[in-house]
C-alpha cells in the first residue's frame, strides 16, 4: 500500500463533518423556516443549522412540509432541512435525495438544494458528473457561496481533474480566506498531483485555522513521507492518533512511517491496533510486509493469505506474496502470484520484472528450491558477494529479487555495449557509471527506493534496444 492513506479515505469527508460545517456558519446562513414551527410540542425548529437529533428534526420538518399554509418556497427550504437530517440517519440517503428532488421542483432557484444534492451524490460515490452539475447550478445561482466551490473542487479531484479542482479551491479561499477545509482539500489535490511541498503548505494553513481536525494531520504526515521527512511525518501521525484514537487508518499510517524508518516491531504493533479496530486487507498486507522485512516468513505468509481472502483483487498483495515465495524457494508459486498481480494491474512494473525473472529461473533450474545465491552460477548479482564492501551491495546480495535485478541490469548493459561503438559506446558507459554512482550515494537516504531505481534502469536499458 502506498504510505499514504488510501485516496477515498483522505479525500472524502464524513457527511456529519460537512453538516457540522454548515452548523458552524459556513453555509449561506439561510434560515429555512424563519418562524419556529414545532412538531406539536414546540421544542424544535425546522432549520438546517438546528443541532437537534436527526430523527427529531425529520419530525419537525415533516410537520412544516405537510401543513397546507406553508408556502412553496418555505416548503422547498424545509425539504432541504429534512433531507439533511435524513442523510444523517443510516439508510436514509435515498429518501434524502427524493426530498431534494422535490425541493428543486418546488423552487428551481433554491441554491442550497442543488448544493446539498450535489454533496450527497458525491458522498454516495454515485454519479460524479451529476454531482458536479448540481454544484455548478448552485454556483450560478449564488456565485459568492464559497462552500459550493469547495465541494465542486472535491468532486473534480475525485474525477482527477486537478486543474479545475485547484481553481475552485482558489475561488473558495478568495471568497472566504479563513476556510480551513478548502485549504485542507486543496492540499489533498496538490498531494495527488505530486506537488507535495505545496500540499504541506496548505495543510499548515488548514491546521493554523482549525487545529482540531485529526484528518489534516494524517494527510500532512503522508506528504512529509513523500518528501522523506519521516520524523515530521511521525509527529503528525502521533497527533492524529492522539486526537482520534478510534480511526484505524491513523494507526496503519503510523505503521507505514515506522516501517519506512526501519522500526518494524513498532510498525507491527500499530498494524495490530488497526486490525483490532477494523480488519482490512491493506492493513494485513502492510503487516505482512513488516514481517517479511523481519524475515519472519511464516507470519508474513499468514497475513498475505488472510488479506487475499478479504480482498482477492489486490495486485499489491499478490506481488508482495510472490516476493515472499521467492525467499521461500517456491518459484512456481511466485510466478503464479506475479501473473495474478499482472492480470489485476497490467502496468505493474515490479510484477512484470518479477515474472520475467521467475520465468528465466524456472527455465534454468525448474520449479524446485533455488540454490544459494552464487554469482559464478549466474544465480546471484553481477558482482562477487564474498568481497562486497558497500552496504548497498550487501543488501542486494541478501535479497534474491534485488540480486536478480542487478544481474539483469548487468546483462542488458553488456549486450548493449557489445552492439554499440564510438560515441554511443562512451555515452552508454557514462550512463551506467552515473546510475551506479547515484545508487551508491543515495542508498539509505530518506525517500530513496532502491528496487524502484533498479527497475527504472533496467527499463531504460531494455527500451533502448527496441
N, C-alpha and C positions, 0 to 999 in steps of 0.2 A: 504494500500500500504506500502510497505516497506519504511523505512526512506531514505532510499536511493533512487537516480534516477533510473527508470526502466532500465534493462540490455542493450537493444538495443540502448538506448539513450546515456548512458555513455560510451559504448564501440565503437560504430560506429562513425566515424568522417565524416562530410560532405565532399563530393568529392572536393569541392572548397578548403577546407583546405589542403587536400593532394596535390592538384595541386600547391597550394601556397608553400608547402614544396619543391616540385620539382623546382619551380622557384627560391627558396632560395638556391638551390645548393645541396640539399640532394641527388638528383638522380645521375646517372652515369656521368653526365657532358657531355653527348654525344650531340653534335650539329647535329641535324638530317639532315639538308642540309647545308653543310659547306659554300656555297656561297649564298649571298642574292638573292632570287628569288621572284619576285612580281607577283601579280595577274594582272598586267598590268599598275599599277600606280607607282610601285617601292617603295611602302610605308611600306611593311611588309615582314618579313622573315618567312619561314615555319620551325619553331624550337619549340621544346617542352617548352623551357623556355621563349618563346615570351609572353609578357603580353598584347597582343592585345585582343580586344573583340573576343569572340569565333566565331561569325559569320564571322568576317573579316579573322580570321586565317583559317577557313574552306575554304574560297575562295582562299586564298593564296596557301594552301597546295593542293587543288584540281588542281590548275594550274600546280604545280610541278608533281603531280601524273599522269596527263593526257599528259604531254609533252613527246614526243616519245624519246627524247635524255636522259631522266632520267634513270640512271642505276637501276637494280633491288634492289640493296642494299639501294640506296637513296630513291627509291620509297617505300620500306618497312618502312624506317625511317619516310618518310612523312606521310604514312598511320597511324603510331602511333601518330604523332602530330595531325593529323586531328581527329583521334578517341578521343584523349584527349579533343580537342575543342568541338567535338560533344557531349561528355558526359556532358559538362557544359551547354548545351542547353536543355531546357525542352523537354522531349520526344525523345532525341537523343541517348539514350543508345543502342537501337537495331542497329542503323547504326554504332555506335562506335564499337560495338562488331564485326560487319561484317568487318569493316576496320582492326581490329586486326587479325581476322582470315586470311584475305588476306595478311597482313603484314608477318605473320608467314609462310604462304605458299610460299611467295617470298623469305624469308630469315629465315631458321629454326634456325639460330644462333643469332637471334635478342633477346637478353635477356630482353631488355626493353619492347618489345612487349608482351612477356609472363608475365612480372611483371605487366604491365598495364592491361592486360586482367584479370589476377588473381584478381587484386584490384577491377576492375569494377564488376566482378562476385560476389565478396564479398559484394560490396556496394549495388548491386541489390538484395541481400538476396536470391540468387538463389542456384546453386549447389556449396556448400562449398567444397565438395570433389574435384570438378574440379578446383576451385579456388586454393586450396592447391597444386594440381598437377602442375598448371601453375607456381606458385611461387617456387615450388621445382625445376622445369626446369630452371627458371631464376637463381636460386642459383647455379645449376650445371654449367650453362654457365658462371656465374660471381660470384664465391664464396666469393668475397670481397665486395659485394654490401650490405651494412647494411640495406638499405631500404627494400629489398626483405625479409630478415629475420624478420624485424619488422612487415611487412604486413602479413607474414605467421603466426607470433605469434598471430595477431588479429584473423585470421581465426581459428587457433587452439583453441583460447579462446572461440570463438563462438560455437565451437564443444565441449566445456568443456573438452578439452584435455590439462589440465593445465600444466602438466609436460613438454610436448612438447612446449607449448607456452613460458614458462619461459626459456627453453633452447634457443629458438630463440631470445628472447629479450636479454638474456645474451650475445649471439653472436653479435647481432646488436650493443650493447653497447661496447663490446670489439673492434669492428671494428671502431666505432665512439663514443668515450667517452662523447662527448657533445650532444648526440642525445636525446633531451628533450622529443620528442614524444615516444621514446622507454621506457624511464623511466615512463612516464605517463601511457602508455598502460600496462606495467608490473605491475604498481600499481593497475590497474583495475583487472588484473588476480589474484594478491595476495588478493585483496578485495573479489572477488568472491569465492576464495578458503578458506576464513575465516582468512587469515593472515593480520589482519587489521593494526598492528603496522608496518609490512613490507610495506604495501601499503602506509602508511603515509610517511615513509622514502623515498619511490620512488617519491611520489608527491612533497615532499620537494625539492628533487634534480631537478625534472622537472621544478618547479617554479623558482628555482635558475638559471637554464639555460635559461628559457624562461618565464618571469613573466607576459606575456601579454595574456595568454590563460585562459579565464574565466572557461572553462570546467574543467581544472585541479583543480581550487579552489573548484568547486562544488563537484568533486569527493573526494577531501580531506575532505571536510565537511562531506560527507557520512561516510567516515572511522572514523572520530572523533566521529560521533554519535554512531557508533558501539562500540567504546571504552568508551562511556559515558562522553566524554569531550565536553559537549554541548556548553560551552562558546566559545571554539575554533571553533566548527562547525558553530556557528552563525557568527563569524567573517569572516570565509571563504564564507559563504552564502552571506553576505553583499558584499564581494569583487567581487564575481561572478556577482551579480546584478549590481554593480557599473560599471563593465567593459562591460556588455552587458545586458541592461535592457529590451531587446526585446525578451528574451528567457523565455517562460512561466514556463519551468521546474525549473528554478532557484528560482522563487517565490514559487512554490509548495514545493521545497526542504526547503526553509527557513520557510515556514508554518509548515512543519513537525518538524523542530527544535524548533520553538516557542511552538508548541503543546507539545512536549516532555518536555519542560521547564514549562508547565502549563500556558503559556501565550496565552489563547485561542482566545481572541479578536484580538491580533496581528496575530495569525495564520490565522484567518478568513479573515483579511484584505489582507494577502498575497495570500490566495486561491482566493479571489475575483479578484485580479490582474491577476493571472494565467488564470482564466476563461475568463476574458475580452480579454486577448491576444489570447487564443485558448480554447474554451470549450472542455474539455475532461472528460471522465468518471472517471478516477482516481482522477482528481482534485475535482470533485463534491463529490466523496466518502470521500476524506480527509476532505473537508469542512463539510460534514455531520457528520463525527466523532467528529469534534471540537464542532459542535452544540450539539451533543449528550452529550459530556462531560460537556457542559454548562447547560444541562438539557432543552435545547430549542428543544423539541422533534418534534414539527411540522416542523420547519425549517430543522431539520435533515432528516425527512421522505421525504420532498420535494426533497432534494439533492440526497438521495439514489434512489428515483424513477426516477429522471432525469438521474442519472448515468446509471441505468439499461436500460433506453430507448436508450442511446448511445451505451452501451455495455451489452447486455443481457447474456454474458458468463463470468461475473465476479463473481467468487466464494467468493471473499473478500466482495464485496458489499452485496451479499445475506446474508453472515454470520453476517455482521455488522447491516444490517436491521433487522435480526432475533433478535439480542440483543435489538434493539430499540423496536420491537414489544413486547418483554417480559416486558420491562419497561412500555409499554402502556397497559399491561394486555391483550394482543392479543396472547394467547398461540397457537391457531391453525395456525395463520399466521406465528408465529415464527417457528413452526415446519415445515411448508411448505418451509420457506426460508432456514432453516438448511438442509433440504433434497435437495433443489436445489443446495446449496453450495457443498454438498457431491457428487451429481451427476457430477458436474463440476470438483471437486477436491476430489477424494475418500480418499486421505490421510490427509485431513484437520482435525486435532485433535480437534480444537476448535468447529468446526461444529459437529463432531461426539459426543463430550461430551454434547454440547447443545441439540442435537437431543435426546440423551438418557434422559437427564433431563426433556425435554419437554414431552416426551412420558410418563414418570413417573407422571408428574404433571397433564397431561391431564387425565390419567387413574384415578388419585385420585380425581381431582377437576373438570374435564370436560374442555370444551373449553372456558368457560366463564371467567370473570375477576378473577384475583388472589385476594385472601385475603391478608391483610398486613402481612409482614414477622413476624413470631412468632415461635420461636424455640420450644415452647411447642407443637405446632400443627404439627411439622415436616415440616414446610414450610419456615424455616429460617436456619441460620447457626447452628453449633453444640453447640454453647455457647449462653448464655443469652445476648442479645444486650443491655438490660437495664443497665447491670453492666459492659459493655465493657469499658476498660480504654485505651488500646493501640490504636494508630492511625490506625494500620493495621486492627484491629478488627472492628473499626468504619467504615472503608471503605468497609469491607466485609459485614457488616450489611446494608450498604446503597445501595449495588448493588445486585440485585436478582440473577444474574448469579454467582457471587463470593460466595454468601451465599449458593446457591445450590451446588456449587463445594466443599465448606467446609463441608457441610453436607454429601456429597457423600464420601469424604475422610474419615470422621469420621466413617461412617457406614461400609465402606470397611475395615478399620483398626480394628474395633471392631469384625467384622466377622472373620477376620484372627486370631486375638488374641484369640478368643474363641476356634478356631480349633487348636491352637498351644500349646506347653508346653515346659518346660525346657529351654534349651539354645535358641531354636527357638523363644520362647516367649520373653525372655530377649533381644534378638537381635532385634526383631520387635519393642519392646518398645523403644529401643535406637534409631532406625532409625526414629521413629515418633518424639521423643524428638529433634533429630538433625534437622528434617525438620522444626519444629515449631521455634526452636532457630534461624535457618538461616533466616526463613521468617521474624521474628520479628526484627532481626538485620539489614537485608538488605533492608527492605521495605523503600521506599522513597529515596534510594540511586540511583545515575545515573546508568542506564543500567539494573536495576532490573525489571523484568517482573513478577508481582505477579500472574496474571492469568496463564502465561506460567509455572511458578513453581508449581502452584496448579495442573494444568493438568498433569505435569510430575509426581508428587507424586501420583496422582490417577492412572495413568498408571502403575506405579511401583507396587502399591498395587494390582491392578486387574491382572497384568501379573503374579504375584507370586501365584495366586490362580489357574492358569491353570495347 
